[in-house]
Structures are given as C-alpha cells and as structure tokens.
Amino acid sequence: VVDVRKLYGQADVFTYDPGFTSTASCDSAITYIDGEEGILLHRGYPIDQLAEKSHFLEVCYLLLYGELPTAAQLEDFESRVTNHTMVHEQMHRFFTGFRRDAHPMAIMTGVVGAMSAFYHDSTDIHDPWHREVASIRLIAKMPTIAAMAYKYSIGQPFVYPRNDLDFAGNFLRMCFSVPAEDYQVNPILSRAMDRIFTLHADHEQNASTSTVRLASSSGANPFACIAAGIACLWGPAHGGANQAALESLKEIGTPDRIPEMLARAKDKDDPFRLMGFGHRVYKNFDPRAKVMKQSADEVLDLLGVENNPILAVAKEVEKQALADDYFVDRKLFPNVDFYSGIILEAMGFPTSMFTPIFAVSRTVGWVSQWKEMIEDPAMKIGRPRQLYTGPSQRDYVDVENR
Ligand code: ACO
C-alpha cells in the first residue's frame, strides 16, 4: 500500500499489485474457486458433478441465469441457441479476406469483433432484450465461426450447422465433414467434446475474462468486448497453453528425455517452462484436470490408440514432477490443459484449433460475467493506476543540441 499523497499530492491511498495477485477487481456470484483446496463451483455446484451429470448447454444456462433450468426452460434455451447457430452469408467474405494459412485465433478475433457491424439490433448494452440476444448469438455462433476459421485455414469449404445435432456433435461435424463424406458423430466423442466445453466454461476473473470486463466497462458493444477476450486468450500463458502443453510433450518425445526437460524447466536461466503445469490460483490439483485425465483415458480407449506415446509421456511427466521438490515446493500441479490437448489431438484436431476450442467454451463465461457487470448499477469504468518510474520533469532539448 502506497501513500500517493507523497507522490502525486492526491488524498488517495492505493495498492500496487502487479499481476493482480491479491486484488479483487469486482464482486461476482458466478464462480467460486478455492485454489488451496482445489475446489471449483459454478453458482455453487461442483465442477466434477456438472462434468459428470450435466452438459454444456445446461451449464451455460446455469452460468447465465443463476439456477439450473427446469426441463421446459432447458428445452426453450436449447432451441434459442440452436436457432442462432448460422452466421450471416455476407460474413463469409470476412473469412476470405485473411491469408489462407492464417491462424484460426486471428480470424476469430477479427470476425467476432466484426459481428457488431451485422447485429446492430443487439448492441445497445442498456436494453435487456439486446443483452439477451447478443448473449445467445455469441454462444450459438462461436462454434460455427471457429469451425469456419478452421475450414478456411485448411482450404476446405465451410460446413453449415445442423440443428438436429447437439452442441458438441454439431461442432465436430462442422470441423470434420468434407464434401465427399458427412462426418458421423460418435456419441462418446461428442460427450468428450461436451466435457471439454463444460470444463472450460468459466473460471472467474482470469486474464481474458478481466479483459472482457475492462473493455465492457467503457460501454463498448458486446461483440467488441468478446473479441478482446479472444485476443487475450490466445497467449501461451493462458488459453494458448493447451497447444503449448502438447507441443512440449511432443518435444520431450520419449520418457527417457523427461529428466532433461524437468531440469530445463527448473533452470532459471532457461526460459523453458513445463507447459500445462502450474496455475495462478490453484495451489493444489486443478479439479478440472482430474476429470480431463479420466476423459483422456476413455477417448484413447475408444479410438483404440493403445499405448499412446504422448499419453505415456504425459503420465510419466506428471509422476516425476510430483515427486520433485521444485514442483512440490512451488505447488505446481498439472492444470486442465495438460490433458485436454491429448484428447483433442486424438479426435483429429490440429494444435492450432486447441485455443479456438477453448474460446468456444469460454464464451459463455465471458458473456455471463459481462452481463453481471453491465446489470450492476454500481458499475464504473475500470481505470487502474500506476507507479510512475520514469524521469522527473525536464526541459525539451532541440535536436541539434542532443
Ligand atoms: N514450469 C516451471 N516452473 C514454473 C512453472 C512451470 N510451468 N510455473 C511456475 N513456475 C515457477 C516459476 O518459475 C516461479 O519460480 P520461482 O518462485 O523460483 O521464481 C514459481 O513457479 C511461481 O511461478 P509464477 O510465474 O510466479 O506463478 P504465476 O502464478 O504468475 O503463473 C502460470 C501461473 C502463468 C500459469 C505459470 O504457472 C505458467 O507459466 N505455467 C505454464 C503455462 C500454463 O500451463 N498456463 C495455463 C494456465 S491454466 C489456463 O489458462 C486454463
């Protein structure tokens, strides 16, 4: 805590907390995390129960409206989402403006931001109907946009959504159907996909959610704010970690190379970090990682990928790291991304799609947090302060005298 009167002559005291390690930026009734105990609750319900007994769209309803839906409410919600999965035909042109090998996250950031140019009828943040429609549009269209970004990046035609499939099955089909062959959705893979969406749905004030809140606090429209969240999620310390974690495991390659890689991760002169390990909040096992690990076993069993070398390396990395004082002392456990990449790869997704899939899942969290903030009468524009460390006032020197 700094007495800024000495610095700025203002009657204020503020905290200096780089990285916001101990500063709450808001109050929220959506998600609770106890990082020491490894607990994650959405509106009070434990994540492992939701992953086991619920499904993604029901969790979306819970996050958005605060309670589990009745059967009629769920049916109505699912049909509203389903009705909004198509994107405007004109929006196809946005995709074709990108280089053919553009990263799907770059395309998603641009296309989602540009949705505000199409959906003027849901950009007034002060109108509850606009807020509701924007929320549903974002949740419903995000899988379509992610799948289109993927198809574009591999030079294949777009696949339109099919509304008789569930949310996860429809996404898999939009990604994997080709003109000659309609993808047949396997219910076990669709369940695993749904579980990945559910486990990533919200995580209170993480970097991308805080970005959405900060952007929204200026009154910016919801599509622009969610685009800001997507841009933030792309970083390897956040949503990009699932791609980085799988690439790390592949780089390790065989179990005999694990000690060498752990030594590199521990070496402070080496920028290498063991991706998929550690979490700002969890100082215990990430509860989502437990479910994800189980899901990885199920998917690999189903696909007959017995003795998957990457999974074998992953399990051995986990074992050796958890027996190593460096990781134990710093409470570095596998996080949700450590196993999700293995599942996604087994399903046939390239690593470039891992973070877009995270964005599809997290859209409901961003939207729920955005709505909660906008509907709070005490909402203020977010405006962090700083500790200035630059030169004190000095006089301009003409260029010939420098
Ligand atoms: N490998 C090796 N050392 C690590 C790792 C790691 N993955 N993570 C943290 N450490 C070490 C740090 O070097 C530091 O050591 P020191 O105290 O000796 O200096 C200590 O553990 C604390 O690390 P911080 O970076 O201060 O912890 P912070 O809370 O800021 O970082 C983060 C959390 C960014 C997630 C970090 O653990 C990391 O980079 N992990 C790898 C990336 C990753 O998996 N990100 C996904 C997060 S989950 C998500 O976004 C869904």
Boltz pocket constraint, residues with backbone or C-beta under 6 A from the ligand:
constraints:
  - pocket:
      binder: B
      contacts: [[A, 236], [A, 237], [A, 238], [A, 239], [A, 241], [A, 265], [A, 266], [A, 272], [A, 273], [A, 274], [A, 275], [A, 276], [A, 277], [A, 278], [A, 279], [A, 280], [A, 281], [A, 330], [A, 332], [A, 335], [A, 336], [A, 337]]
      max_distance: 6.0
